[in-house]
Amino acid sequence: MPVTDKIFGIHGTALSLRSQRLNMLASNIANAGTPGYKARDLDFEKAMAMSGEGKSMHQVMSNASGYRTPLQPSMDGNTVELSTEQTLFAENAVQYRTTLSFLESRVMGIKRALKGE
């Protein structure tokens, strides 16, 4: 078990997965007008469970990500529903920031402990 896992627990992994999911959702938004583009997403809970099993990030991303099924298919084969993607992006961004805030407070606590405060 790496030292960072002992210090930060699952939060380091969560931050990395949330970052990967933000990238996927941003790519979906950017390709909303691209004919034939298939929207992708990451099943965060499944990814966290897999990372807890010791799987590599590549294995986690391969097995926990997939294509989204649209509620209203478009004529050009694009499966991006912009309002859905924007909502999911905003929710994930808030969760990313929350995880980052937790890690920042953890680092500050470690720094204070090292200084003897």
GIVENZI-V943574 format. One record per residue. SS is DSSP state (2 for helix, 1 for strand, 0 for the rest). D_FIRST is the distance of its C-alpha to the first C-alpha in Angstrom with 1 decimal. Layout:
# GIVENZI-V943574
ss d_first
SS D_FIRST
SS D_FIRST
This chain:
# GIVENZI-V943574
ss d_first
0 0.0
0 3.8
2 6.5
2 8.4
2 6.6
2 7.3
2 10.7
2 11.8
0 10.3
0 11.9
2 14.5
2 13.1
2 12.9
2 16.2
2 17.8
2 17.0
2 18.5
2 21.4
2 22.1
2 22.3
2 24.5
2 26.7
2 27.3
2 28.3
2 30.6
2 32.1
2 32.8
2 34.5
2 36.6
2 37.5
0 38.7
0 40.7
0 43.9
0 42.7
0 44.5
0 42.4
0 39.1
0 36.7
0 34.6
1 30.9
1 28.4
1 24.8
0 24.2
2 21.7
2 21.1
2 20.6
2 18.2
2 16.0
2 16.2
2 15.4
2 12.3
2 11.1
0 11.8
0 9.4
0 12.5
0 13.0
2 14.9
2 18.0
2 17.9
2 17.4
2 20.3
2 22.4
2 22.3
2 22.3
1 25.1
1 28.7
1 32.3
0 34.0
0 37.3
0 39.9
0 42.2
0 45.1
0 44.9
0 46.6
0 49.3
0 47.4
0 44.3
0 42.1
0 39.8
0 38.9
0 40.3
2 40.2
2 40.4
2 37.5
2 35.3
2 36.3
2 35.6
2 32.1
2 31.4
2 32.6
2 30.6
2 27.3
2 28.2
2 28.6
2 25.3
2 23.6
2 25.5
2 24.6
2 20.8
2 21.4
2 23.5
2 20.9
2 18.4
2 21.4
2 22.3
2 18.8
2 19.0
2 22.6
2 21.6
2 19.2
2 22.0
2 24.5
2 22.6
2 22.3
2 26.1
0 26.9
0 28.5
